[in-house]
């Protein structure tokens, strides 16, 4: 197991380097003159030059990349040219909100997707299966931002059951910063009223975000369950007279789950990027909103930082999934 | 009592007959699935609306940006089926006109991504070696960056406009095709018919164009049809964020973004464009799913 882990970790180094280069190129694609934009319309030529020098933008591109890469290594991810804040500080502020939302959405998706997928496979070609196919295709097809708007319209505006957006009302006192996850921080601080407020605020965005992974996990679970159901050992179990319940829960479920693991890992990374729309609709102060603002103001350091950060989390999650696979399946370790 | 030689009885006599037979069976399987047929119906309907809809809309002047300040925010009625918006424009007219933009953009994105992905994936799969490594590592890297953020950044970089938006989305879309085509080419390359053609002295170009590409095309078409719904969705999402197609060109995502500001009183300005996006994505997803079931033997279970 250890050589496998080490090999997987060493493989990360070229990925990091490639990612940082790609991100730098993308950041450089952004149009216009960010310096001019930040300096304002009335800046003199000298002021613009001074600002460019301050951010190292007067250097040739390879030099800029090397400086950027060196900074990345020591935790200096550059500064936003708009707010003058270090990007890494902004990421620390906004990332937990996004992570919390994505994790909540994934929990919803897994809790609903796994049992329904299993059910669809067991009742293959009968009404639960057809229903699950229609529901999952519908869930994938409804745009997150439209679903978010519908939820807002129905639950917040018409019925007044849930708040429109944000993480907490302005009047509420946020808990002391510990993990940045409001649901955890409030529990640690034993502030239960704020905990419920945070939960209320999270409900609609988490549901809006969870639908497409839910559908995918459901379909994946159905396919892998069908695969397992056709195996000889299931036939043997049945031939030996094991009850349907015992066969499914003891032998089929475990083997079908491992195939769904990959999808869950992949989706986690995709959702980090996909939160942009949900965060826009619900004014959720996460990195999606941060990135959108940076892109529209042509502030390239934050754009690079967000892209890199999401890329790293994506790679890390996939590494974890691979390791978990290696733990479950010895064949993977040897290849 | 003799058993009818059933297995030989309907053996196709020529290649054309075999192909016809295969299509007939595929069609039979396809039409056996109610959801697939519904999907096909939705797609045909949308394509017809996109092509001819603009000629039949009740208020064609609103398509090009004409406004009617006296008819602002009228609720849905017999004269305005979907109501009117903040400029007094007929929402039904805008939604119908928007179908052309959405479908065209969606198709353009998928087509461009398929072409780029096929060329790169084909080169990687056919030649192997370091070209393969280089292209595939690039693909892996692209896949670690969320497509929407990449598309947003590129779209912002290129500036507003339909063509720029199409370029931006397809630049973030090709890696999926590249992976698919590479895998297919790798497996087809070793098949006997390709080896036989090579043994007969066929050139690389002939091998690729005559023997490999036709056999990979099916998989590409399936992926194109599966991706079409998501491409429409992405185009609408960019419009919603405000990068991409800009008013007065009617586009579903940007219509929805504007309407957001007038909820909940004037909900119809948001709900109908949103439903249009949903219907289009749903229809193409159903169709793509059905096509895959029919054309891809591996996925059939």
Interface residues (C-beta under 8 A of the other chain):
Chain A: X14 X15 X18 X19 X22 X23 X26 X27 X29 X30 X31 X130 X133 X134 X137 X138 X140 X141 X142 X143 X145 X146 X149 X150 X152 X153 X157 X158 X223 X226 X269 X270 X272 X273 X274 X276 X277 X280 X281 X291 X292 X295 X296 X298 X303 X306 X307 X310 X311 X314 X315
Chain B: X35 X137 X140 X141 X142 X144 X145 X146 X147 X148 X149 X150 X152 X153 X154 X156 X157 X158 X159 X229 X233 X236 X237 X240 X241 X242 X243 X256 X260 X263 X264 X267 X270 X271 X274 X277 X278 X281 X282 X285 X286 X289 X301
